[in-house]
Amino acid sequence: MKLPRRNFLQLAAGAAALPAVSRIARAQAYPSRPVRIVVGLAPGGTNDIAARLMGQWLSERLGQQFVIENRPGAGTNIATEMVVRAPADGYTLLLVGAYNAINAMLYEKLSFNFIRDIAPVASIGRVPLIMVVNPSVPAKTVPEFIAFAKANPGKISMASAGNGSTPHVAGELFKMMAGIDMVHVPYRGNGPAITDLLGGQVQVVFAGALEAIEHIRAGRLRPLAVTDTTRLEALPDIPTVGEFVAGYRASAWLGLGAPKNTPADIVDKLNKEINAGLADPKIKTRVADMGGTVLAGSPRDFGQFIVDETEKWGKVIRALNIKAE
């Protein structure tokens, strides 16, 4: 049967519009069941708190539960691999952090390529570290600490949450840029590292603000500087490392990712809702209470940020030949 030209064009136009209509319908329907956010760390820390904060916001906005699933182990690689292998349908998300960028360069044999296999969805925030020392250390400023370290090469112990952790590489970057020598003492988490810092077994830690702030306020630890480029709102009198070591910047950061090939309309919907949450005064206050600042942007922005962070820490890891434990 021969179709009149007008009918044919109408049908062709309708067929061309079907994919767009399908995408819109899918985005409107999502989510139709609970969504899980996989966190590669144990409950209770900054990352877990941030994931639950954002999960609650998304649950309220989208009408389905966003459930936090903690899968710690192998420096968060177990959680990442789990999400990489999950269906790309928007129902399994990954809490992405600085540790993913570090691991991409730290581990020689991973079964996945983080940048290739995880699609960036949305950034959430940056959380700087605080350079804290035991009060027995005579230095009260960063320049005094550098002078003290140069006068005592190899005699100062720098504790961290483990080889390749954000506190570790932040400390190594400081060593490189300040031209000092400290002995790295890895622990299984920042908690034990802080405990030994309090006891005087080690002298310095680059600690998360949430873990250090009460010890600082109680006078049990002495803060020397914040590792990001701006001072903390909660501790405005503490200078930044960059005020004394030009160009220094290190911080933990968080966001959400999804398996590659997750439909762009679902990624965009999640990104829009997360950015709306980051503009909410209550969430901004909660992030500030953790010592962080919100970091909103597009999936493309977040993807470029991840690439830049991976390259930055890769240079440190290669220069110092840091190996995974």
Legacy VTK file of the C-alpha trace (Angstrom):
# vtk DataFile Version 3.0
C-alpha trace
ASCII
DATASET POLYDATA
POINTS 325 float
0.000 0.000 0.000
1.292 3.412 -0.952
1.114 6.086 1.712
0.336 9.699 0.827
3.452 11.835 1.335
1.853 13.837 4.200
0.965 10.659 6.125
4.416 9.232 5.552
6.105 12.352 6.934
3.818 12.360 9.967
4.663 8.715 10.704
8.382 9.338 10.210
8.293 12.311 12.567
6.419 10.260 15.141
8.940 7.422 14.929
11.838 9.842 15.346
10.206 11.268 18.461
9.729 7.862 20.094
13.225 7.637 21.693
12.821 11.100 23.233
9.332 10.254 24.489
10.677 6.983 25.869
13.470 8.805 27.719
11.064 11.342 29.213
8.679 8.586 30.319
11.540 6.610 31.878
12.824 9.629 33.772
9.329 10.429 35.029
8.801 6.841 36.201
12.185 6.608 37.964
12.462 5.466 40.665
9.674 2.913 40.850
11.339 0.824 43.559
13.971 1.329 46.298
17.454 2.460 45.271
20.605 1.389 47.093
23.621 3.607 47.677
26.677 1.437 48.250
29.256 2.886 50.669
32.698 1.294 50.761
33.345 2.221 54.383
31.935 1.209 57.757
28.968 3.093 59.268
29.503 6.179 61.406
32.192 8.150 59.596
31.923 11.333 57.548
31.315 9.448 54.296
28.549 7.316 55.768
26.861 10.324 57.387
26.959 12.237 54.081
25.498 9.270 52.202
22.624 8.964 54.688
21.986 12.697 54.573
21.701 12.659 50.785
19.793 9.363 50.787
17.158 10.847 53.086
16.815 13.914 50.864
16.397 11.809 47.707
13.881 9.536 49.452
11.743 12.524 50.389
12.012 14.149 46.953
11.521 11.088 44.761
9.075 9.035 46.822
11.170 5.848 47.047
13.627 4.722 49.696
17.311 5.326 48.985
18.877 2.659 51.200
22.493 2.872 52.391
24.409 -0.407 52.037
27.827 -0.457 53.724
30.335 -2.759 52.007
33.727 -1.970 53.555
36.907 -3.757 52.543
39.938 -3.629 50.225
40.196 0.149 50.493
36.620 0.567 49.136
37.403 -1.525 46.045
34.863 -4.223 47.028
32.048 -1.673 46.969
33.248 -0.143 43.707
33.458 -3.508 41.938
29.994 -4.385 43.205
28.520 -1.263 41.594
30.564 -1.664 38.405
28.948 -5.098 37.942
25.420 -3.984 38.840
22.749 -3.350 36.191
23.003 0.137 34.668
19.433 1.048 35.552
19.832 3.711 38.234
18.910 1.409 41.122
22.476 0.853 42.356
24.597 3.920 43.098
28.070 4.334 44.584
29.243 6.868 47.128
32.327 8.112 45.310
35.227 9.743 47.134
38.841 10.808 46.960
39.801 7.234 47.820
38.530 6.098 44.403
40.822 8.536 42.597
43.738 7.437 44.791
43.012 3.718 44.364
42.941 4.083 40.584
46.668 4.893 40.752
47.597 2.930 43.892
46.449 -0.558 42.874
48.200 -2.081 39.875
45.676 -4.867 39.248
42.021 -3.938 39.642
39.238 -5.764 37.833
37.745 -2.429 36.798
38.777 0.989 35.540
37.140 3.509 37.852
37.059 6.434 35.409
35.786 4.250 32.564
33.370 2.013 34.478
31.665 4.451 36.871
29.525 7.255 35.459
29.699 10.503 37.458
26.261 11.533 38.718
26.783 14.463 41.091
29.377 15.932 43.417
28.282 16.522 47.015
31.039 18.276 48.930
34.655 18.783 49.902
35.834 17.996 53.420
39.289 19.338 54.299
41.606 17.697 56.767
43.187 19.384 59.756
46.887 19.031 60.468
46.936 18.288 64.198
49.822 17.547 66.543
50.188 16.222 70.043
50.581 19.150 72.485
54.062 17.837 73.377
55.284 18.931 69.929
56.905 22.357 70.415
55.651 23.782 67.096
52.594 26.036 67.238
52.527 27.054 63.550
53.248 25.380 60.206
56.578 27.250 59.727
57.645 26.204 63.248
56.668 22.597 62.498
58.671 22.595 59.254
61.703 23.991 61.104
61.255 21.391 63.856
61.014 18.577 61.289
64.103 19.775 59.434
66.005 19.831 62.712
64.848 16.285 63.468
64.819 14.409 60.124
63.187 10.984 60.317
62.304 11.396 64.006
58.714 12.618 63.631
56.008 9.983 63.196
53.046 10.825 60.966
50.087 8.522 61.553
47.374 7.880 58.986
44.287 5.784 58.305
46.423 3.434 56.199
48.586 3.284 53.092
46.970 5.235 50.288
44.259 6.768 52.476
43.420 10.435 51.965
45.147 11.441 55.237
48.242 9.511 54.128
48.602 11.102 50.691
47.739 14.536 52.135
50.639 14.109 54.553
52.970 12.851 51.828
52.102 15.847 49.644
52.935 18.120 52.593
56.280 16.339 53.080
57.135 16.777 49.392
56.177 20.431 49.194
57.706 21.403 52.562
60.906 19.441 51.932
60.809 17.501 55.208
61.227 13.873 56.263
58.676 12.148 58.503
58.096 8.460 59.223
54.705 7.232 58.050
52.878 4.975 60.524
49.772 3.402 58.929
46.785 2.356 61.052
43.543 0.593 60.219
41.460 3.731 60.215
41.778 7.286 61.515
40.262 6.359 64.888
43.265 4.294 66.079
45.639 6.878 64.585
43.972 9.667 66.603
44.079 7.489 69.742
47.846 7.062 69.457
48.273 10.748 68.643
46.440 11.596 71.862
48.708 9.186 73.725
51.883 10.699 72.247
52.991 7.551 70.389
52.934 9.578 67.152
53.356 13.306 66.671
51.159 14.423 63.762
48.025 13.354 61.874
46.153 14.854 58.938
42.724 14.179 60.419
39.154 14.585 59.304
37.495 17.623 60.854
34.671 15.530 62.310
37.179 13.268 64.090
39.453 16.017 65.378
37.274 18.992 66.198
36.177 17.971 69.721
39.756 17.075 70.694
40.851 20.478 69.401
38.179 22.323 71.372
39.091 20.374 74.515
42.781 21.221 74.091
43.836 17.593 73.695
45.205 18.229 70.197
46.817 21.327 68.719
45.668 22.332 65.232
48.286 23.825 62.954
46.401 24.289 59.687
43.520 23.278 57.423
44.442 21.468 54.222
41.978 23.183 51.858
42.295 26.668 50.377
39.791 28.289 52.733
39.535 28.305 56.510
36.909 26.251 58.283
33.735 28.043 59.276
33.718 26.062 62.540
37.361 26.962 63.350
38.000 30.314 61.628
41.208 31.063 63.545
43.071 28.085 62.081
45.045 29.110 58.965
45.348 27.024 55.806
48.499 25.098 54.922
48.606 27.075 51.680
49.163 30.301 53.619
52.653 28.953 54.381
53.270 26.317 51.680
52.229 27.941 48.406
49.981 25.813 46.211
49.224 23.126 48.776
45.686 21.757 48.725
44.315 18.396 49.819
40.879 17.331 50.912
38.457 14.488 51.003
35.493 14.876 48.654
32.285 13.016 48.025
29.743 12.457 45.295
27.555 9.819 43.703
28.363 7.576 40.766
26.542 4.851 38.847
27.484 1.957 36.562
28.570 3.109 33.105
25.768 3.255 30.526
23.222 4.274 33.156
20.624 6.227 31.100
21.513 9.908 30.853
17.974 10.977 31.733
18.195 9.120 35.066
21.645 10.582 35.771
20.337 14.072 34.994
17.299 13.598 37.239
19.483 12.497 40.164
21.913 15.345 39.523
19.094 17.898 39.547
17.666 16.593 42.832
21.069 16.383 44.530
21.915 19.951 43.514
18.555 21.050 44.913
19.508 19.363 48.190
22.890 21.079 48.264
21.101 24.435 47.960
18.904 23.627 50.975
20.030 25.582 54.096
19.565 22.566 56.396
21.840 20.353 54.309
24.387 23.148 53.935
24.464 23.459 57.735
24.883 19.716 58.208
27.768 19.643 55.735
29.366 22.619 57.494
29.014 20.798 60.835
31.194 18.048 59.329
33.766 20.661 58.394
32.859 20.576 54.715
31.473 22.771 51.963
28.923 21.765 49.341
30.234 21.089 45.835
27.413 21.263 43.294
27.716 20.921 39.518
26.815 18.910 36.445
27.782 15.259 35.822
30.329 16.555 33.311
31.833 18.912 35.912
32.112 16.064 38.403
33.697 13.794 35.809
36.387 16.355 35.037
36.969 16.913 38.760
37.538 13.157 39.225
40.021 13.064 36.327
41.940 16.044 37.760
42.084 14.504 41.253
43.227 11.148 39.856
46.072 12.812 37.967
47.057 14.896 41.006
47.330 11.970 43.412
48.883 9.764 40.743
51.856 12.130 40.615
52.322 11.873 44.398
51.948 8.083 44.414
54.440 7.616 41.555
56.941 10.127 42.946
57.046 8.396 46.335
56.477 4.868 45.034
53.567 4.342 47.427
52.207 0.796 47.306
48.939 -0.697 48.503
49.188 -2.694 51.708
LINES 1 326
325 0 1 2 3 4 5 6 7 8 9 10 11 12 13 14 15 16 17 18 19 20 21 22 23 24 25 26 27 28 29 30 31 32 33 34 35 36 37 38 39 40 41 42 43 44 45 46 47 48 49 50 51 52 53 54 55 56 57 58 59 60 61 62 63 64 65 66 67 68 69 70 71 72 73 74 75 76 77 78 79 80 81 82 83 84 85 86 87 88 89 90 91 92 93 94 95 96 97 98 99 100 101 102 103 104 105 106 107 108 109 110 111 112 113 114 115 116 117 118 119 120 121 122 123 124 125 126 127 128 129 130 131 132 133 134 135 136 137 138 139 140 141 142 143 144 145 146 147 148 149 150 151 152 153 154 155 156 157 158 159 160 161 162 163 164 165 166 167 168 169 170 171 172 173 174 175 176 177 178 179 180 181 182 183 184 185 186 187 188 189 190 191 192 193 194 195 196 197 198 199 200 201 202 203 204 205 206 207 208 209 210 211 212 213 214 215 216 217 218 219 220 221 222 223 224 225 226 227 228 229 230 231 232 233 234 235 236 237 238 239 240 241 242 243 244 245 246 247 248 249 250 251 252 253 254 255 256 257 258 259 260 261 262 263 264 265 266 267 268 269 270 271 272 273 274 275 276 277 278 279 280 281 282 283 284 285 286 287 288 289 290 291 292 293 294 295 296 297 298 299 300 301 302 303 304 305 306 307 308 309 310 311 312 313 314 315 316 317 318 319 320 321 322 323 324
